[in-house]
Amino acid sequence: MESFDLIIIGAGPGGYEAAAEAASHGLKTALIESRELGGTCLNRGCIPTKTILHTADLYAEIKAQGDAIGLTGSEGAGFDMTKIQERKEEVLAQLRDGIAAMMKADKVAVYTGHGVIADKNHVKVVSADGTEVIECKNILIATGSVPSVPPIPGADLPGVMNSDDLLSNKKPLKSLIIIGGGVIGMEFASIYCSLGCKVTVVEALNRILANMDKEISQNLKMIAKKKDVDIHTSAMVSKIEQGGEGLICRYTEKDKECEVSAEAILVAVGRRAYTEGLFDDETSADVKAMAMERGKITVDGSFQTSVPGIYAIGDVIGGIQLAHAATAEGRRAVAAIGGFTPTVDMSAVPGCVYTSPEIGSIGITADEAKEQGMSVITRKYPMSANGKSVLSMQERGFIKIVADADSHKVLGAQMMCARATDMISQFSQAIVSGLTLEDMAKTIYPHPTFSEGIGEAVK
């Protein structure tokens, strides 16, 4: 029986990065994955979404601004969904190959199959070729999440899709209803409205992107309206049925019964922890009794579960469902397993939304600070005054910074502008390093760049 210091179940960003970290510290490591290397993020989430978004944004920009910037033939521009999908698959294959090469270089043993925990020192790898048992000192669960499906009558009708389904769609859509105005829903709204599809968003809460700064929600709603995206908030879906353009979504908004029809419906109401098949009838009693809460595995500050020697990270434990958060958690868990000092600070985890314009957020908002009784100051800069934004014809946007009123230490930032997802890391670094507005203002920002907006905001 093969024996390891650490067995990791799940090869998403949390799992494969933890494997690399463990191997770099001399831990003999195995990685088990039932599907493709890279997990949801690479194969059914972040990367394919952003690959398609890149094409959609270019197409929309050419159609909307081509004539204005001197490009001819922009009115006749078109797109091919089959080729868009082919390009997406090329990107995924290239990145999967990169992960496989990294695991090989780090001497991580990769097993293809479903990982089933037998006890805290043994894991079964179940595949079409049979079952193999491998031994270990520690186990790290990184099985991620899957799309949630609410109990809406008609949600199983043909044409009703989750994010996995829509990411593989090769058919151009004339109309799309999106149930859910969170990050996933609004990114797909951005993709499909850019491709000329009539998009309707139905959100149960009182605003889209409800967990982000109110001004971001309001601005995005206004920009989406300009792009003919119809957004309904405080709207509860009651039923989906066939009819109209293909499917009818019935919902209640302001105590009024409403309906909208479209070719397809995307259900994007979030994701749930994936633990199916992690245990079986032969799993030891102590492992089966592992503490969970509402389907999510419970962990302590070191990401250890209630079973000593078994750890869990990423979407399967709930919390912030972000690839980079799972990676950081994996590294912290490996540090606890190996007994060395963690190299990553998890006090500030940036959030990114790849709409147009992009959104980046870190730390607390001014409203959250007020609710907590904190004394803060804010700095805000409108990106309509930024040279790079003007010359590249960007949508309205802003950079907002929240800082402690006395020390001026940066506590949070919210950005809605081009390249916000690239620039938010400057504020992540500022928070982790305890920088003040004055510290950030010492930096020379090159001209003309979007990042000049940060320099203006901190002043």
Secondary structure, 3 states (H helix, E strand, C coil): CCEEEEEEECCCHHHHHHHHHHHHCCCCEEEEECCCCCHHHHHHCHHHHHHHHHHHHHHHHHHHHCCCCCCCCHHHCCCCHHHHHHHHHHHHHHHHHHHHHHHHHCCCEEEECEEEEEECCEEEEEECCEEEEEEEEEEEECCCEEECCCCCCCCCCCCEECHHHHHCCCCCCCEEEEECCCHHHHHHHHHHHHCCCEEEEECCCCCCCCCCCHHHHHHHHHHHHHCCCEEECCEEEEEEEEECCEEEEEEEECCEEEEEEECEEEECCCEEECCCCCCCCCCCHHHHCCCEECCEECCCCCCECCCCCEEECHHHHCCCCCHHHHHHHHHHHHHHHHCCCCCCCCCCCCEEECCCCCEEEEECCHHHHHHCCCCEEEEEEEHHHCHHHHHCCCCCCEEEEEEECCCCEEEEEEEECCCHHHHHHHHHHHHHHCCEHHHHHCCCCCCCCCCHHHHHHHC
